[in-house]
Amino acid sequence: MESKAHFERLLRGLDGKSYQQYKSLAGAFDLGVYTLHLDHIQADPFAFPTTARLVVPADFLRLPSSWLSDQECMVAIVDFLTRRLFEAAKTFRNRRGSGRSGALLIDQPLQTVLARSSVLIENETIEVRLSLGLPADGRKIRAKEAEAMFLEDIPMILDMSLSRRHFPFAELEDHIALHRDQNYLRNSLSKKGLLAFIADGSILARKSGISDLPLDEDSAVKFVAPDTLRVTFTLPSGKIVSGMGIREGITLIVGGGFHGKSTLLQAIASGVYNHISGDGREYCIAVDTCVKVRAQDGRRVSRVDISGFIAHLPKGRSTQSFSTSDASGSTSQAAAIVEAMELGAQVLLIDEDTSATNFMIRDARMQKLVDTSKEPITPFIDRVKELYRGFGISSILVIGGSGDYLDVATTVIMLDEYQPLDVTKEARAIMESMPLLRKSEANAPLAPLRTRFPQPIPEGKSLERMEAKSRFSLVYGEEFIDVSVLEQLIEESQLRTIVAMLRYAMQNYVDGRRSMADIVQYLTKIVREEGFAFINPYEGCSGFYSMPRSIEIGLVWNRIRGLKIR
């Protein structure tokens, strides 16, 4: 490790030289307040910034040792520290030159608490991982600006965010306590036969369709559970929460347009993650095997057995190993359900607004007009009970236009001006007074799931370029792949992690004999045990990873054209 004086000499000697000369700074330097590790230095000021690590002694913050030995606690601590570092770094962005010069980038956490790579806390050190835009004028090095960034800006960020004298220990304790309470609540659901819980007082509505921030309290309608569905939990913090429990089985969410049906389903979908204080959904909790599925015209499907929903295709084509590069609404939704089941989903979340109509229902009149022998689709309404009774898979469905679904429901919740009402009894009375006219089209039972095996890269070939481009897309080779429909993938950093996981798996673990379900479980387990550096392809570790569920890894994998499956 080089000294601060050596670093200063090196840096000053670079002033005015080509930006590429910054590469001579690669290495580690003791800068007094912190140790600087420059792992990967970009050769262009307009490229993605240089990756770096800042290491300070653990005594800089001095966290209780009991916290550091508790993995659950550590997730909350790293999340909290990342939020503070991000806010501190915002003050210093892009002040020192052209292009990305002066950029100090910390991963930005959103409303969820996730395991993150941005901070690594060990017994004797705290390591902050970030990206730096080294100062430049065009493509010429600005050494004085770089010196100020490393010796003034960064020490100030560390002081503002991690120094004991500025640190809000009480807020961190509350953050940890909330994280523990949410985990406890999620782990308690199945013991009460519940799939989800929404606490009284929750604010489910978001500011807009593109924002995950809560609607202002003055405008929001706070959630109040119907008494017939009310459950109460006493949490580890001593807090008692009461709210609506959604039980295993088949739950319909009904009501008029714009009364909050989809908003409730979105809150349940987001409940697989913990949320920060002030989000409004702190106690909206769902079991972590909930998967929201929908139709996606044009998506890639590879060797999925959708025959339980779509018996055949025109000209007698089999659907037992269905592949396409351009799925229709019905075939894509059928594939999405089977893929979710294969990856361990125990709860399906379905909104009729994002579903293929002919996949969800075929009413009596249409059955009369188009004979069953000419219709290959077995609608979801005729499989939903079988999924629960035969496979243990519950469903929560937003249904606004098809009363036939009342016949398969175990619970019916009506949203009336954003407030839930238990109308199960009323629904049953309607069923008795208005018998079902349509006939079930399930002519044969669902077959057991068929296991799929990803295939290794052919000998002599290399893995194509694979990179996350945003929260909504990734690139594989020359192709952009849309993953925007995977609504439970919250952060771009999660997709970045999935890409790194898949790259590692394809290069080291996929052998044609391990199933996709086994591989994604392995990837999740190994990162939890070994850390994000295990999948990082470069020296050091990127600070821009956050943990996805194993289910999301598989759902992304299924959309990547060019990755072969048997």
GIVEN-V705968 format. One record per residue. N is the residue number from 1. RES is the residue in one letter. SS is DSSP state (H for helix, E for strand, - for the rest). OMEGA is omega in whole degrees, -180 to 180 (999 if undefined). NEAR is the number of other C-alpha atoms within 12 Angstrom. Layout:
n = (N	N)
res = (RES	RES)
ss = (SS	SS)
omega = (OMEGA	OMEGA)
near = (NEAR	NEAR)
This chain:
n = (1	2	3	4	5	6	7	8	9	10	11	12	13	14	15	16	17	18	19	20	21	22	23	24	25	26	27	28	29	30	31	32	33	34	35	36	37	38	39	40	41	42	43	44	45	46	47	48	49	50	51	52	53	54	55	56	57	58	59	60	61	62	63	64	65	66	67	68	69	70	71	72	73	74	75	76	77	78	79	80	81	82	83	84	85	86	87	88	89	90	91	92	93	94	95	96	97	98	99	100	101	102	103	104	105	106	107	108	109	110	111	112	113	114	115	116	117	118	119	120	121	122	123	124	125	126	127	128	129	130	131	132	133	134	135	136	137	138	139	140	141	142	143	144	145	146	147	148	149	150	151	152	153	154	155	156	157	158	159	160	161	162	163	164	165	166	167	168	169	170	171	172	173	174	175	176	177	178	179	180	181	182	183	184	185	186	187	188	189	190	191	192	193	194	195	196	197	198	199	200	201	202	203	204	205	206	207	208	209	210	211	212	213	214	215	216	217	218	219	220	221	222	223	224	225	226	227	228	229	230	231	232	233	234	235	236	237	238	239	240	241	242	243	244	245	246	247	248	249	250	251	252	253	254	255	256	257	258	259	260	261	262	263	264	265	266	267	268	269	270	271	272	273	274	275	276	277	278	279	280	281	282	283	284	285	286	287	288	289	290	291	292	293	294	295	296	297	298	299	300	301	302	303	304	305	306	307	308	309	310	311	312	313	314	315	316	317	318	319	320	321	322	323	324	325	326	327	328	329	330	331	332	333	334	335	336	337	338	339	340	341	342	343	344	345	346	347	348	349	350	351	352	353	354	355	356	357	358	359	360	361	362	363	364	365	366	367	368	369	370	371	372	373	374	375	376	377	378	379	380	381	382	383	384	385	386	387	388	389	390	391	392	393	394	395	396	397	398	399	400	401	402	403	404	405	406	407	408	409	410	411	412	413	414	415	416	417	418	419	420	421	422	423	424	425	426	427	428	429	430	431	432	433	434	435	436	437	438	439	440	441	442	443	444	445	446	447	448	449	450	451	452	453	454	455	456	457	458	459	460	461	462	463	464	465	466	467	468	469	470	471	472	473	474	475	476	477	478	479	480	481	482	483	484	485	486	487	488	489	490	491	492	493	494	495	496	497	498	499	500	501	502	503	504	505	506	507	508	509	510	511	512	513	514	515	516	517	518	519	520	521	522	523	524	525	526	527	528	529	530	531	532	533	534	535	536	537	538	539	540	541	542	543	544	545	546	547	548	549	550	551	552	553	554	555	556	557	558	559	560	561	562	563	564	565	566)
res = (M	E	S	K	A	H	F	E	R	L	L	R	G	L	D	G	K	S	Y	Q	Q	Y	K	S	L	A	G	A	F	D	L	G	V	Y	T	L	H	L	D	H	I	Q	A	D	P	F	A	F	P	T	T	A	R	L	V	V	P	A	D	F	L	R	L	P	S	S	W	L	S	D	Q	E	C	M	V	A	I	V	D	F	L	T	R	R	L	F	E	A	A	K	T	F	R	N	R	R	G	S	G	R	S	G	A	L	L	I	D	Q	P	L	Q	T	V	L	A	R	S	S	V	L	I	E	N	E	T	I	E	V	R	L	S	L	G	L	P	A	D	G	R	K	I	R	A	K	E	A	E	A	M	F	L	E	D	I	P	M	I	L	D	M	S	L	S	R	R	H	F	P	F	A	E	L	E	D	H	I	A	L	H	R	D	Q	N	Y	L	R	N	S	L	S	K	K	G	L	L	A	F	I	A	D	G	S	I	L	A	R	K	S	G	I	S	D	L	P	L	D	E	D	S	A	V	K	F	V	A	P	D	T	L	R	V	T	F	T	L	P	S	G	K	I	V	S	G	M	G	I	R	E	G	I	T	L	I	V	G	G	G	F	H	G	K	S	T	L	L	Q	A	I	A	S	G	V	Y	N	H	I	S	G	D	G	R	E	Y	C	I	A	V	D	T	C	V	K	V	R	A	Q	D	G	R	R	V	S	R	V	D	I	S	G	F	I	A	H	L	P	K	G	R	S	T	Q	S	F	S	T	S	D	A	S	G	S	T	S	Q	A	A	A	I	V	E	A	M	E	L	G	A	Q	V	L	L	I	D	E	D	T	S	A	T	N	F	M	I	R	D	A	R	M	Q	K	L	V	D	T	S	K	E	P	I	T	P	F	I	D	R	V	K	E	L	Y	R	G	F	G	I	S	S	I	L	V	I	G	G	S	G	D	Y	L	D	V	A	T	T	V	I	M	L	D	E	Y	Q	P	L	D	V	T	K	E	A	R	A	I	M	E	S	M	P	L	L	R	K	S	E	A	N	A	P	L	A	P	L	R	T	R	F	P	Q	P	I	P	E	G	K	S	L	E	R	M	E	A	K	S	R	F	S	L	V	Y	G	E	E	F	I	D	V	S	V	L	E	Q	L	I	E	E	S	Q	L	R	T	I	V	A	M	L	R	Y	A	M	Q	N	Y	V	D	G	R	R	S	M	A	D	I	V	Q	Y	L	T	K	I	V	R	E	E	G	F	A	F	I	N	P	Y	E	G	C	S	G	F	Y	S	M	P	R	S	I	E	I	G	L	V	W	N	R	I	R	G	L	K	I	R)
ss = (-	E	-	H	H	H	H	H	H	H	H	H	-	-	-	-	-	E	H	H	H	H	H	H	H	-	E	E	E	E	-	-	-	-	E	E	E	E	E	E	-	-	-	-	-	-	-	-	-	E	E	E	E	E	E	E	E	H	H	H	-	-	-	-	H	H	H	H	-	-	H	H	H	H	H	H	H	H	H	H	H	H	H	H	H	H	H	H	H	H	-	-	-	-	-	-	-	-	-	-	-	-	-	E	E	-	-	-	-	-	-	E	E	-	-	E	-	-	E	E	E	-	-	-	E	E	E	E	E	E	E	E	-	-	-	E	E	-	-	E	E	-	H	H	H	H	H	H	H	H	H	H	H	H	H	H	H	H	H	H	H	H	-	H	H	H	-	-	H	H	H	H	H	H	H	H	H	H	H	H	H	H	H	H	H	H	H	H	H	H	H	H	-	E	E	E	E	E	E	-	-	-	-	-	-	E	-	-	-	-	-	-	-	E	-	-	-	-	-	-	-	-	-	-	-	-	H	H	H	E	E	E	E	E	-	-	-	-	-	E	E	E	E	E	E	E	E	-	-	E	E	E	E	E	E	-	-	-	-	-	H	H	H	H	H	H	H	H	H	H	-	-	-	E	E	-	-	-	-	-	-	-	-	E	E	E	-	-	-	E	E	E	-	-	-	-	-	-	-	-	E	E	E	E	-	-	-	-	-	E	-	E	E	H	H	H	E	E	-	-	-	E	E	E	-	-	-	-	H	H	H	H	H	H	H	H	H	H	H	H	H	H	-	-	-	-	E	E	E	E	E	H	H	H	-	-	H	H	H	H	-	-	-	H	H	H	H	H	H	-	-	H	H	H	-	-	E	-	-	H	H	H	-	H	H	H	H	H	H	H	H	-	-	E	E	E	E	E	-	-	-	-	H	H	H	H	H	H	-	-	E	E	E	E	E	E	-	-	E	E	E	E	-	H	H	H	H	H	H	H	H	H	H	-	-	-	-	-	-	-	-	-	-	-	-	-	-	-	-	-	-	-	-	E	-	-	-	-	-	-	-	-	-	-	-	E	E	E	-	-	-	-	E	E	E	E	-	-	E	E	E	E	-	-	-	-	-	-	-	-	-	H	H	H	H	H	H	H	H	H	H	H	H	H	H	H	H	H	-	-	-	-	-	-	-	H	H	H	H	H	H	H	H	H	H	H	H	H	H	H	-	H	H	H	-	-	-	-	-	-	-	-	-	-	-	E	-	-	-	H	H	H	H	H	H	H	H	-	-	-	-	-	-	-	E	-)
omega = (-178	-177	176	-180	178	179	-179	179	179	-175	-179	178	-179	-173	178	-179	179	-177	-179	-179	175	-178	178	179	-179	-179	-176	-178	175	-177	176	-180	-178	173	-179	173	175	-171	-176	-175	-180	-179	-176	-178	-179	177	177	-172	179	177	-176	174	178	-175	176	176	178	-179	177	179	177	175	178	-177	180	177	-173	-180	-177	-175	179	179	-177	177	-180	-179	-179	178	-179	-180	179	179	179	178	179	-179	179	-176	-179	-177	-170	-173	169	179	-165	172	-175	180	179	-177	178	180	175	-168	172	179	-177	174	177	-174	-175	177	-176	168	-172	177	-171	179	175	-180	175	-173	-172	-176	168	-178	178	-178	-175	175	-176	170	-176	-171	-179	170	-169	176	177	-177	172	-171	-179	178	178	179	179	180	-177	-172	178	-175	-176	176	179	177	179	179	-178	-171	-171	-177	-180	-173	178	-164	180	-176	-179	178	178	177	178	179	178	-178	179	178	178	-179	-179	177	179	-179	179	-180	-178	-174	-175	179	178	-180	-177	174	-175	179	176	-173	171	179	179	173	-174	-175	178	-177	180	180	180	180	176	179	-177	171	179	-177	-179	-178	-172	171	-178	-175	174	-176	170	-175	-176	-179	-174	172	-177	178	169	-171	-179	179	-175	180	176	179	179	-179	-176	173	176	-172	176	-178	-177	-178	174	171	-174	178	-180	178	177	179	172	-178	-178	178	177	180	178	178	177	180	-180	-178	174	177	172	-178	-179	177	-179	-180	-176	-179	-178	-179	166	-170	176	174	-172	176	173	177	176	-178	-178	174	177	179	173	-178	177	175	-178	171	178	179	179	-174	177	179	-180	-168	-178	177	179	-178	173	-179	-179	176	180	175	-169	176	175	173	-176	-175	173	178	-176	-180	179	180	176	180	-179	180	-179	178	179	178	-179	-177	173	178	175	178	175	176	-175	176	-177	-179	-179	-179	173	-175	-177	175	-174	-171	167	-172	-173	-178	179	176	179	-177	-179	-176	-179	-179	180	-179	-176	-175	168	-174	-178	-180	-179	178	-169	177	-179	177	-179	-175	-175	-175	-180	-177	178	178	171	-171	168	-178	180	-171	-176	179	179	180	177	-176	-178	-173	170	178	177	180	178	173	179	-175	174	179	-177	175	176	-177	-179	-180	179	179	180	177	178	179	-179	-177	-179	-176	179	-178	-177	179	177	-179	177	-176	180	-180	175	178	175	179	175	-178	179	-174	174	-177	-179	175	179	-180	-180	178	178	179	179	178	180	-172	173	-180	179	175	-169	-176	172	178	175	-172	178	-172	173	-177	-177	176	-176	-179	179	-170	-179	169	-165	-171	174	-179	175	179	177	177	180	179	179	178	-178	177	179	-178	-178	-178	-171	-167	-179	-177	-179	-180	179	-179	177	-180	179	-177	-178	175	178	-179	179	-178	-174	178	177	-176	-172	-178	-176	-179	-178	-178	-177	-175	-175	175	-175	177	176	175	-173	173	168	-165	171	168	178	180	-179	178	-179	-179	175	-179	-178	-177	-176	178	177	174	-169	-180	174	999)
near = (17	20	18	22	17	18	32	25	18	25	34	23	22	29	26	23	22	23	34	26	28	38	24	23	34	28	26	25	30	25	26	21	26	32	32	35	34	37	31	30	29	30	25	28	34	25	22	23	31	36	36	41	39	42	34	34	26	24	20	26	29	24	31	18	17	13	23	25	16	16	21	28	32	35	37	38	42	39	41	42	45	43	32	33	39	34	24	27	34	24	21	28	29	27	25	31	27	26	26	29	38	39	37	41	38	42	37	35	36	29	28	41	42	40	41	43	44	45	43	36	38	24	20	18	23	32	36	46	42	41	37	44	44	54	45	36	29	21	27	27	35	33	35	27	32	40	30	23	31	41	28	20	29	43	30	23	35	38	24	27	29	43	27	17	14	19	23	20	22	12	19	30	22	20	34	35	30	35	38	33	34	44	34	27	44	36	25	27	32	24	16	20	20	32	42	49	47	48	39	32	25	37	36	44	35	28	19	13	13	12	14	29	24	32	24	18	20	9	13	21	27	28	34	31	30	27	17	21	28	25	29	24	30	17	23	19	21	13	18	17	30	27	31	38	42	44	33	34	32	40	41	48	48	42	30	20	20	17	23	33	37	36	35	48	43	36	40	48	40	40	43	44	38	43	39	36	28	22	32	36	42	41	47	45	46	49	42	35	38	43	48	45	43	38	31	30	25	22	33	34	38	37	29	38	35	40	34	39	44	42	33	24	24	13	8	12	15	20	28	29	27	34	30	24	22	19	25	28	27	35	46	39	42	42	42	46	43	45	41	37	37	35	35	32	36	36	41	43	46	43	35	33	20	26	33	29	27	27	37	38	33	33	29	20	15	17	23	16	13	15	17	24	16	19	25	31	40	36	38	38	38	32	36	43	31	27	33	27	19	18	25	21	32	40	48	47	49	44	39	27	22	25	29	31	41	37	31	34	35	29	33	39	42	34	33	24	22	30	34	38	31	31	28	28	19	17	29	24	14	18	20	13	10	15	17	21	17	24	24	29	31	26	21	16	22	29	19	18	25	25	25	30	29	33	25	30	23	18	10	7	10	15	23	22	20	32	30	34	25	22	28	26	30	33	27	26	18	14	19	23	33	30	36	26	29	37	33	38	39	38	39	32	37	44	43	40	45	44	42	39	46	43	32	29	39	32	22	19	27	31	23	24	18	23	26	43	33	28	33	37	26	27	39	34	21	22	31	27	15	15	32	39	30	28	35	27	21	19	19	31	34	41	43	37	40	42	41	42	40	40	40	47	41	44	45	47	43	42	41	37	29	29	33	27	30	24)
